[in-house]
Structures are given as structure tokens and as C-alpha cells.
Amino acid sequence: MESDSLLIPRNPNILEKRRSPTDTAYTVFFWMVLPCWIATGIYAYVTGDSSKLLPPDVADEIEQALTTSRQVLLIIVGFVLLTSLYSLLFVVVLLKFRNISVGVLGLCWMPVATCIVLAALYPTVWAFYALAASVCSAVLTHVLIHTEWFYLTEAIVKETCQLLSQNGKIVLYTVLFYLLGLLLVVFGATTHMFLATIEDEDEPELRPAHVDFMMALNFVASSWIPWSVSNFAQLVIAGTFASCYWDADKASMHHRSRDTVTAFIKIAAKYHIGTVTHGAWIFGVLTAIGTIVKLLVDSFRQRGRDLKLILLTVSNLFDAVVLRFTMCSAITMCAVHGQDYMESAALAADHLARHTKRCLLMAKMTEWILFMGVIFISLLTMFCTSGYLSSTVEPEDLNVLMVFIALGSLIFVLPVFSLLATGFNTILLCVLEDADQNDGSYEKPYHMRPELRTALEIDGPPDWYQRGGKYIC
């Protein structure tokens, strides 16, 4: 059935689509704030006192740990780079593993078992809330799969990994974008630290008024601009995957997709800076609201646990529905349609309303797969590194080095898994729009591959699950 809210033309070409600048007001505001933020950082570095940044004991401990030997540092770099290979190996496993649905059935109960252990060892409100949330999440999954199952989600995972293998350049660009975002976060943090060391000449206990203004500007910019870089990376990823999906000639897609990433970077930089900054601004505001909610939760710690659990539930449901799906899908819709952020968010909300079960099940499945992948790769890297360094480094230096190893590992793990999450979401939205517009006839052929079309047409769980369904669901 064709929907009037879907604006993609038949046989679209994402790269050649006529576009106009989106959210221009945010574009202008972004280019006004960015140079002011850079000037604030330069002023802070020139005027601030670097000797007051860290306590002497902390600075000495870090310096001693990092200057143990060049060999140890090279070993750390080697293990961090090995983590990137683990991440790419995980993509290969997802592509080759044929029974993802069976793995997810067991995987969804792993958080429940973990929360039971945590609640037994640390009986706090947070532990029992995590246990209740994980149980509800697992039960919800089993309710959804009774009608939807994992046919479509499994096919989307395979399709995403296959497109990723054909567009390997996107991995490099994603890592570079996230490194840029990390550098901006470090820039904002160090700018704040340097500004905090500036004192008034007449009253050393007070800061000058202009320094307070700079600290406020730095807080806003460092909370907004790094998220804009992250959204820009997501927009490029979504545009790359959508371009490959809507390519009418699948046979030559691999040959013509070599420059897809670079081409869409140019498109995003030319037309959609305003949209990524608009989304980052909304995310920053909602993050601030979430922080206020958490502070309110802490203030009610002594007033009773019922109100605290209610606030936790509302904030987490809001985060799961609005932030994780609607806001991320809005960036994807902008990449496909070239619309403003709010119009793209409306399209994403329309998909969520009309295909609730499929969207929720896909979100649940990919959330568990990626979360457990991050945990497994991080623990594997930490285990191998600590086992190797324990006989080389002094025990008092090992903890500091392990922190740097963990942070270095996340530099590679998080971009790859964020790329996968964005790819899953993009292919899902493309499949839903393709199915709404086309019916597989000669006049309206599907753009999706036969594997996706087959998965879309199958209803209900397999026979082995139906036989035990009355006991499971």
C-alpha cells in the first residue's frame, strides 16, 4: 500500500537527487559559534596556568606510568590496533553466521542473569530496577517474535554487513569522524580546566566576569559541536547505505560505489550542516533534561523509592523511543530525502507508528548484538593486554595503563559498532519505504534484494518455535 507521507520518487538516485540547504538558521549559528569557541580555547591556553590543571600526585602518577618504557607503549598501541581487527572480525561473524535468531533468543536472557547476580551481590535500587527492566525487555522480545520473528531483522543484518564489505572506506571515515569528535571533547575539557585557573588580579578568589562568560560559551559549544560531528558521521553512513540500497543496477553497484562515501561527504557538507547541528542541539537539550531528571531522582533518594522508580522508568522509555529511534532515524531520513530535521523526524515517527512491532524488534535485536559485541571485544582486549603486561609493568602502574588501553580500544570499537547500528536503521527504513511504495510488479518493482523480499513476506515464527510457543510466550 502506497503512503502519501513517503516522498521518495520511484527508482531514486540518492547521490543525484536535487537538494537545497536544510535548517539554514542552524548553519549560520554553527559558523558563528565555532570560531568564537576556538578563540576561547586559544585565550584559555595563553592565559591559564598549566601547573594548576591536575593535582601533583595524579600528574606524577600518570607521567610515571606513561614513561615506563617505549616498549610498553608500543605494546599498548599494538593491542589497541588489534581491537580494530576484532571489530571487523565481528562484522564477518554477523555476515557468515546463519542462525542469529537462535543466538538472540539466548542472548536476551543474559542481561537478566547478570542483573540477578548484581542484585544479589549489591541489593540497591538501581540493581533491582535494572533487573526489572531486563526482564521486561526479554518478555517483550518473546511477545514480538510470536508474530514478527527475526526473518526481516536477520536479513537486514546480513544486508548491512554485505554493503559494509563492499564499502570498506566508510569504516576509515567513521573512525576519523569519531576521532575528530573525541578531540573536540578533549579541547572543550582542557579549555574549561585552563579557564578555571584564571583568577582576578585584584581578588584572586574570584574569576573575572568575561571568564565566566567564556566558560558558559565553552560548555554550550563542547556539548553541541562534538555531537554535530557525530551526527555528520551518521548522515554520511546513512547516505552511503541508502545510495547502495536504492541503486537500480545492483550488478554494477560494487563498481560504482567506490566513491559513494566521498560523494556523500561533499553533499552533507554542502547542504545538511544545519540539520546535523539542529539534531545535535535537540540532543544536547534532551541530555540536559535527562541530567536534571537524574538530579531530581537523587534528591528523592530519601523521600521514597516509588517516585524514584517512576522517574527512572519515564526517562528511560523517553530515551529508548525518542532518542534512540526517532532522532537517529531523522538523520537517516534527511540523508535520503534531503529535508529539514523536523520534517525528517516526522517521517521517522510515521514509520515507528505504522511499523511498531518491526521497529521495536529490530531495535531490541541489534541493541543486544552490538552491546554484547562491545563487551566481548573490550573484555577480550583487556584480558589479553593485562595478561601480557602483568609480567612487564609494575603493579602500581598497571591500572593507569589499563585505563589508557580501554580508552584506546573504544576509539575503534565504538565507531564500528555505531556504523553498524546506523546501517541497520537505514536499511530497515529503506525496506519499509520500498514495501510501502512498490508491490513487486513490473510497473512497481522492489529495490530490495530477493533475500530481503523473502524475509519481508514470511509471517510468524518457525515450526520448532510454534510447537513450544504456548510454553514460551
N, C-alpha and C positions, 0 to 999 in steps of 0.2 A: 504494500500500500504506500502510495506516494504522499509525503508530508509537505504541506505548504511552507513549513518553517525551515526546510532544508534548502540551501541556496547554491549548492554545488551544481554546475551545469553538467550535462551528460558528456562522458569522455573528457574529463577535465585534465588540464596540464598545470600542475601547481607552480612550476617554475616560470611558465609563460603567462600566468594569469595577470590581468591588468590590475594594478594595485595603486592605492593612494595612501599618503601618510595617515597613520591612525593615532588617536589620542595626542594631537599636536600640542595641547597645553602642557601635558606632562613632559613632552620632549623639550620644550622651551625651559621648563622649570629644572629639568635634569641638567641641561647645559649651563644653567645659571649656578646651580649648587655645586657641581663638580669642581670648577676652578676655585671657588671660594673654599671648598674643603681642602684642596691641595695647598692653597696659600696658608690655610690654618695649620696644616701639618708642618709646612716649612717654618712658619713662625714658631711653632712649638719646639721643633728641633733646635732652632737657633737660640731661642730664649731660655728654654728649660734647662734644668740641672740633671744631667745623666747620673750623677752619683747618688741621687735620691730615688731612683726608679725601683730598686729592689733592696730588701734588707741585706746587709753584708753577708750573713751566714748563708742565705739562699743563693746569692750570686756566686759565692765561693764554691758552694756545693755543685752548682751547675757547671762552672768553669772547670772544676777538678774532674768532673765526670766526662766532659767533652774533650779534655786534653789528655786523657789517659794514654792513648797511642793512636797513631794514624791507622794501624791495622784494625783496631776495634771499630773505628768509624767506617772504614771500608767494608767491614763485615756487616755493619748495620745497614749501610746503603745496599749491599748485596741482598740482604734478606727483605728489605723493603721492595726492591725491584722484583724479587721472587714472588711477592704478594700479587703484583700485577699479572704474572703468569697464572697464579691460582685463580684470579678473577676471570681471565679469558678461558681457562680450563672449565670453569663453571658454566660458561656460555656453551661450550662444546657438549658438556653433560646434558644441559637442558635440550640441546638440539638432537642429541642421539638417544636420550632416554625415552622409551616409548610408553611407560606406564607412570606418567606424572600424577594422574588422578589417584592411583593407589598410594603413592608416596604422600600426597597431600592428606589423604584420609588418616594416615598415621601421624603426619606432621602436625595437624591441627590440634592434636591432644598433647603434644609435647609441652606447649606453654602451660597447659593445665597441670601436668605432672610437676613442672618446675615451680609453679606458684604454690602447689600443695607443700612441696619441700620448704619453700621460703616462708610460707605461713606457719609451718610447724617450727622452724628454727627462729624466725623473727615475727612473732604474732603482733603485728601492728595493723593500723587501719589501712595503710597503703597495701600491705601484703594481702589482706582479705579482699580489698577492692580489686586488686589485680587478679586474684583467684576467681572472683565472681565474673569479672569482665571476660576472662579467658574461657570460662565455662559457657557463658552466653554466646561468645564468638564461635566456639566449636559446635554448639547446638544449632545456631543459626546456619552454619555451613551445611550441616546434615539436613536441615529443613529445606534449604535451597536446592541441594543436589538431588532431592527426591523428585523434583520436576525439571531442573535445568541440567544437572550433572556437569561434567567437566569437558564435554566434547568441544565446545567452542573455545573455552579458555585454553585448553591444551593445544588446539590448533593455532590459536593466536600466539602462544608462547613459541611454538615451532616456527611460525612465520616471522616473528620478530627476530629470533636468533638467526634465521636464514638470511634475512635482509641485512642484519648486522655483519654477517660473514662476507656479504657482498659489498659492504660499505665500511671497510675497516678504518678508513680515515676518520670517521666520526668519533672513534674511541680516542684518538690523539687530540682532536679538537675539544672534546668534552673534558679531558684531563687538563688541558691548557686553560679552559674557561674556569674550571673549579680552582686551579692554582691561582689564577688571577683574583677570583673571589676571596680565596684564603689570604692572599697578600693584602687585599683591601681591608679585610678584617684585622690583620696584624697592624696595618697602617693606622686604622682607627683606634685600636687599643693602645698602641705606643703613643699616638698623638694625645690621647686622654691622659696617659701617665706623665708625659712631658708637661702638659698644661697644668696638671695637678701640682707640679713642683714650682710653678711660678708664684712668687709672693709679692705683695705690695711693699715698696721700699719704705714707706712711712709706717705701715702696720704689717709686720711680717706674718701675723696670724691670719690675715685676710688676703683674699685674691682680688686683683683688680676687676672692675665691672666688665671690661672688654674680654677678659679671660673667661668669665662665667658665660658670656655670650658665645665665645668660641667653643666652649665645652658643650653647650647646648647644640650648636651647629654640628659639631663633630658627632654627637650622639645621634642626631637625626640622619646625617649622611652615612655614618658607619652602620646604621640599622637598615638603611634603604638601598644604597648603591650596591653592596655585595649581593643582596637579593635580586637586584636588577640584572647583574651578571649571571646569576643562576637561572633566572627566567629567560635571559637571552640564549643561554645554552640549551634550555628546554625547548625554546622556539625553534632553534636550528635543528635539534634532534627530531622534533615533530614534523618540521617541514621536509626533512630528508626522508623519513619513513613514509610520510603521506605521498611524497612525489613518487617513490617507488611503488606504492600500492596502486595509485591511480594511473600508473603508466599503462597506456593501452597496449603497447607491444611488450609483453613480458619476455619474449625470447631475446630481445636486444637490451633488456633492462640492465644487465650486468655491464655491458659495454658502455652504455650511455650514463650510468650512474656514478662514474668515477669522479666527475666534477660536480655532483649534486650538492655535496656539503659546502664546497666553496661558493657555489652559485647562491645557495640559500643564505649563507652568511651575508653576502652582499645585499640580498633582498631584505633581510631582517634589519641590517644596519641602516638601510636607506628608508624603509617605510615603517618599521614597527618598534623603534626605540621607545616611543611613547607608551605603547601597550605593555612592554615588559616592565617599564618603570611604574606604570599605573598598577599593574598586578603586584609589584614589589611594595608599593605604598600601601595597598589594601592589606597585604600580608603583614607588613610591619605594624599597622594599626591593630589588626586582629591578634597579632602576637603580644602587643602591649595590653590588649584587653584580657588575653589569656594569663598574662603575668599578674594583672590586677586580680583576676579571679583566684589565682593561686595564693596571692597575698591575703585575700578575703578568707580563703579556706584555712590558712594558717591562723588567722585571727579568730576563727570559730573553733579552734582546736580545744579550748577549754569550755566551750558552750554546748558541746554535744556532738556526737558523731553523725547523727542522721542528716543534719543540714550539710555537713561536710561531704558526705557521700552523694547527696543530691547535686551539689555544685560540681563535684568531680564528674558525675555522670553527664550532666548538661554540657560541660566544657569539652569532654572527650567526644560526645556524639556530634557536637558542633564541629570539632576538629576533623572527625572522620568524614562527615558529609560535605562540609563547605570547603575546608582547606585541601583535603587530600584528593577529592574528585572534582568538584566544581571549579576551583581555582586553577588546578593543574590542567583540567580539560579546556578551560577558557584560553589558555596559552596555545593549546593544540588547535582549537577552533580558529584562532587568529592566524596561525600558520597556514591553515587550509583555506579559509575564506577571505582573509585579509580584512577583517572587520575590527572595530574598536573593542576594547576589553569587555565592556558591559554587554554589548551585543553577542560577543563570543561566549560569555558566561551564561547568557540566556539560552543559547543553543545547547550548551553543556547541561544546564539544568533540565532542558526539554528531553534530552537523551536519558538523563537519570530518572525522570518521571515516567517516561514511556517504556524504558527497559530496565526497571529497578532490579529485578532478580539477576539478570545477566551482569549488570554493572557491579552489584554488590558481591556476587560470587567471584567475578574476575578480580575485584579489588582484594577480597579475602585470600584468594589463592596466591596471587602474586605477592601480597604482603608477607605471607608465611614463607614462600620460597626465597624471596630476597632477604628477609630478616635472618632466616636460618643460614643462608649463604654467607651473609656478612659475619655472623657469629662464628661459623665454622672456619672461614678463611682467616679471620683475625686471631682466633684461638690457635689455629694451626701455625700461623706465623710466629705468634708469641711463644708457643711451646718449643718450636724448633730453634728460635733465636735464644731463648733463655737456656735451653739445654746446651747450646754451643758456647754461650758467653759465661755460663756459671763457672767454668774452669779457667777462664781467661781474665775476667774482671773481678775486682774486689767486691765483696757482698754489699758494702755501703754505696758503691757506685752503680750496682746492677739495676736498682729500682729507677734511678734517674734515666739511665739508658733505655730501659724498657718503655718508659713513657714516650721518649722520642721515637722508638721503634713503632709503638702503637699509633702515634700521630702520623708518622710517615706511611704506615700501611693504609690508614684511612684515606690518604691523599689519592691512592689508586683504587681502593675498594669502593668508596662512596661514589665517585664519578661513573664507574662502570655499572654499578647497580642502579644509580639514578638514570643512566641511559636506558637500561633495560625497562625500568618502571615507566618511563616516558614512552618508550617504544610499544610496550604492551597497551598503554592507554590510547596511543594514537591508532594502532591497528584496530582496537576494539571500536573506536568511534568511526573509523572508516568503514568497517564491516557493517555497523548499524546503519550508516547513511546509505551504503551501497544496497543493502537489503530493502530499505525504505523506498529508494528511487527505482530500482530495477527488479525485474521478475525472472530473469534468465532467458527471456525470449530473444528472437533475432532482433527485434526493434529495441529492446532494452536488455542487453546482455550484462551479466555481472562482471565487475572488475576483479573480484576476488578469485584466488586460485581454487581449483577443484577441491582441495583438501578443506579449505575454509567453508566452501559451499556445502560440502557433505556434512561437516560438523554443525553447520547452522540449521540444517534440515532435520537432524536427528533429535527426537524428543525422548525425555525420560531416561532413567538410569539403566545400566546394562542388566542382563538377566540374573547374573550372580548377586547383584545388589538388590534386585527386586525380590528375590527369594528370601532374603533376610531383612528386607526393608521394614517389615512390620515390627521387627525387634530393634532395628537401628533408629528409625525415625518415629 
